[in-house]
Amino acid sequence: MSETYKSAGVDIEAGEETVDRIKPLVKSTFNENVLSEIGHFGGLYSAKFEGYSEPVLVASTDGVGTKLKIAFAANKHNTIGQCLVNHCVDDILACGAKPLFFLDYFATGKLQPAIAEEVISGFAKACRENGTALIGGETAEMPSIYNQGEYDMSGTIVGVVERSKIVNGSNIKSGNVMIGLSSNGLHTNGYSLARNVLLNKFKVDDYVPELEMTIAEELLKVHRSYLGAVHPLVEKGLINGISHITGGGIIGNTSRVVKSPLEMKIDWNSWERQPIFELIQSVGNVAEEEMRYVFNLGIGMILIVDKLNADKVIEATKSESPKVIGEIV
């Protein structure tokens, strides 16, 4: 019997089926700037930036870490893609940019078109919600690299910001106010510690009264996008610094924009943490310092603003449950 690509573990027909399944999903994100069809060697996007006098491109690449393990265990794959897109959107929003287009990478040991379609449906949904186009990506089938039923993914986003409106923390000064926007639980960070703690006591489908939902439902909550609430404030010049709270927690991420000799004075009791953080801390006997280092603790994004603008910013972001959590000193 002669060897074939399929006998070696790569099913080209499954790949073709996957492309057929995702074509309408991807096309639903296209806008007038997308100049290519699905299947080209590259995605084409018009570089006409009407309304910008000096447009600057902003790019970022990320993944969702071991949050994927919860998706595998719960056999729920239609939200994890949303988390990836929103995470990337928030990263470039921290520079003041709005997204233009997104590219995905999806890799698995044995391609299952139905699961790939679910994941990519999440990409497409979040792209539509954020007004960005999913113009290309890669689906890779690599036998022996991934465990049965598992996959990995990453995303690259490209956005644009007017050069004069770039947010990089250079305008931050003593007396500025730190406004925290509420997270939706863990977002996409700290899952290795969370899984190590919680899955030693619970199964993913266990209902937990403190959470009012199952472990899987809590840990698969979609990472929030703050684009709609925050970008208009960037356009108005009301924001001096933005911190997207990912791995490294509030201090680690906000230190990227608050430079010495300035420091953050945070009131850690100024907001109420979601029950998931209390559960992780109590079940795992996790020290408070470690909690602050690993998790967002209920604050997904921090806006640093002039004190005189604080009330305007709080009013404009009320959909994100804003709280004054500290100041710059």
C-alpha angles and dihedrals in degrees: 000000000000121000120247136186088253093053087051089057105265116113111196091183090058088052092052091048090051092052090050091050096049100041095090091043093053094042090054088069096052122112134181091283094063107095101176138069126230111279102040119126089250139014116252120214126177113245095207105126104189113193093026121104095185110012118193122198118226121196135185138173126201148147136212099246121211093342079097089071090063091051090052093048093047093040088228115134108157098086104041091077090055089055091055096049094045092048091054092045091053092049094058091038085063085067092047095257131136118214125259105175143352134212124197136204118203119180131177141161096238117016114233106188095204093055093043088052091053093051094047091046085064091052090051095046093052092043090055092047091051095043094242130130124238095217102168150338148165130260110195128189110199115171116212093017097086132038118253111286095009133114142173132219143183136180139212121205130191122197140165136235133178106253093233090054099050109135110216104140095259090123095051113118140170112288095034115138125237112221116191122207116210120257126218095239120284095348102193104323138085095026096133090060093039092051092045090054104036103036091056087065106024140039116230092251094049114120111229115200094208089058095038087222142055124288090250093050091052097044094045095054108135118259106249124245113217095188098108095050100038109035095067088056090053089052090053092050094241098128125078097178140003128200122191105207107225131132109351096040130236097320097041094051099038090051086069090072103024104073130192133300085035117078138188121247103197126189100211091190095056095094137036116247119225115255093252091070093049089049094052092047095048099041093045097035086231115181117244091240090055092048090054091047097050109030139050088230092212100316113103100174135013124210117199111205143164110273090240090058097046097096092049091050093047091050092047093050099041090122087067096052095244122205132184100239103171149320142251116256 
